[in-house]
Amino acid sequence: MDQPKRIAIVGGGITGLALAVALERLNKESKRFEVYVFEQQQKYPDNMAHYILYKTGLKALLELGLGKRLSRIGWPIASFKSLESESGEILVDWSNEQKQESSDFDYLPSMFGVRQVDLIRLLLTSLAGREDLVHGLDLVIKEASNANMVQDGIEHDLALQDWFEKEFQDLLPQFYFGYELESYQTSAEHGMVTLFFTNGQEVDCDVLIGADGFHSKVREFVLHNRCPPQHCSSCVLQGIVRLYCPAVDAPSKLSDGTPIQQLNRDQLLRLCPDGTAQSFVGQGISFGLSNLGNGMIGWTLVAHQQKPRAFVEEILVGKARDQIHLASLTGNALGSQTFGIPRQESGGSAEDWVLPPSERSSQVSPNSQRPSAVQEPATREQETKPATVVADPNQMELTKEEIVQLGLALAMKDRTMPKEIFGIIAESDPQTVFIKDNVDLAEEPPASYITPKFHPGRVILVGDAAHAIATCAHGSVGASLGLCDAVVLGKLFGYAFSAQGTADIIQKSPTNQDLDSMLLSYIGNQFVQLRQPPASFYLSEARQAVHWKKQPEGIWKSMTKLSVGYTWTRSTFKDMQTRGGVEMDPNIVWPKLHQPQ
């Protein structure tokens, strides 16, 4: 125990970063842990998803002592309503007046709207040593210092364009970007873990934390690929409307020629006032709005989709055909430029679509190469031989403008939805919109987040890697669960590697283990006991709520459940605020994680 334990966190998302903050907090009095974060991306993007954090997630962030900047990057949600779009019937109506608990965090709002990018930046600011900017134990709501989205720099609250390159490039020596995990190996003799990355690098550590999200590589090895992410027969679109900065060149008409109502700031705030969130449940889609504060309103659209990437693939196949058709008409080989307008009537799939011989270009593609290790000089005969133009939709992605158009098309599937949602989608900041398949781990929830019979505690799954949960019209509880995972695991590490904790564990554990194995086994098993039951409960409820039946008559009931089922109508208001939170043995004095270094 004299040497600091090397802890490798694979995945630099919210859960991984929160755990890194917790472990660094424990190093305040003595260097007990060397913490390294490995992220497969080369950098963090400027725009990500937006969340509704539950009270449990807020409490976790305050336990990490991050209240100062947290108070300025989001906004409390004091009222939530969900309505049936056709009849206007109120399905859920909650307000903070209903809260009944009594605790140190009783004053906290039940929900909190915030951008993912601002949470990431908050955690990075702490890890960069700028506690003067973030540290605080209370939530005292204030407007962000750069709510006008003009001033940038680490001293300001909100992330703006190129924030990561400008603010953190040289401040995070314990971070390694561009490190995609290929595999790992645990020593049967002493339990040390060796990580192998696709860039050829190898890293040895005492503990591997798998925080690598929905498509976790660590989970694949820990669970022997028994729990891959499963498609929930739906897709999710998100975006943000800026009240003080309307989008330029926003669509003015729907595909059928219907004008889109342009919304000004006052109209947007009447629809989703400060401190509120709401959703509309229709046939085949649900649509949620969340006031994120600082002049931003986030929206989420969840739509029935029978197979992964179905909507995206339909547009891309049509676009590929348009590109090739234009190339054949002009006699030019297909380059990287996008041509034409996506054809909504396109059918087929990216996998089975083949270019007809009649549409092949008569020109030689300048990028065409023979599939050989050594390129031979081309003969005159080879130079004049017609080349096949290849447009692979699997290698293409939708533009931001195409995602907006898709959102409008999906919203048209149920015209009982409020007409204002078309204006909201159309006027979104194009850089904030994205689409993803809705996936979870509910068909076979992981029974454990460790390898219980082989050096338990040496490899631990957290966050979405452990319990990926489906998204509804107001996101999911996944972010809050992940933050609570980080706090629970941080406290377990702090206790186990303290003098009192080590003594207690030695007294209760078998004597045939070495000390490190004994302590890590305790950490791993306790973490699973504390976190697996509530997470599995959420997984089960969410899957029941988002299960899409193939028959049209089943869509309506499934959509209703999708929007309001697993965290709202089935749970009491108090359950929503407390389930999945940090609950530790009250007889143990757990370490504090809010002390800055």
Salt bridges, closest charged atoms under 4 A:
GLU34 OE1 - ARG6 NH1 3.45
GLU63 OE1 - LYS491 NZ 2.77
GLU101 OE2 - LYS55 NZ 3.09
ASP118 OD2 - ARG115 NE 2.70
GLU131 OE2 - ARG25 NH1 2.57
ASP132 OD2 - ARG130 NH2 2.99
ASP152 OD2 - LYS166 NZ 3.10
GLU155 OE2 - HIS156 NE2 3.91
ASP157 OD1 - ARG69 NE 3.27
GLU165 OE2 - LYS43 NZ 2.44
GLU167 OE1 - ARG121 NE 2.78
GLU220 OE2 - LYS217 NZ 3.90
ASP256 OD2 - ARG415 NH1 3.33
ASP266 OD1 - ARG265 NH1 3.49
ASP322 OD1 - ARG343 NH1 3.22
GLU345 OE2 - ARG343 NE 3.44
GLU376 OE1 - ARG370 NH1 3.26
GLU397 OE1 - ARG309 NH1 3.74
GLU402 OE1 - LYS319 NZ 3.09
ASP429 OD2 - ARG242 NE 2.88
ASP440 OD1 - ARG543 NH2 2.64
GLU443 OE2 - ARG543 NH1 3.26
ASP485 OD2 - HIS467 NE2 2.63
ASP485 OD1 - ARG531 NE 2.63
ASP516 OD2 - LYS5 NZ 2.75
GLU541 OE1 - ARG579 NH2 3.31
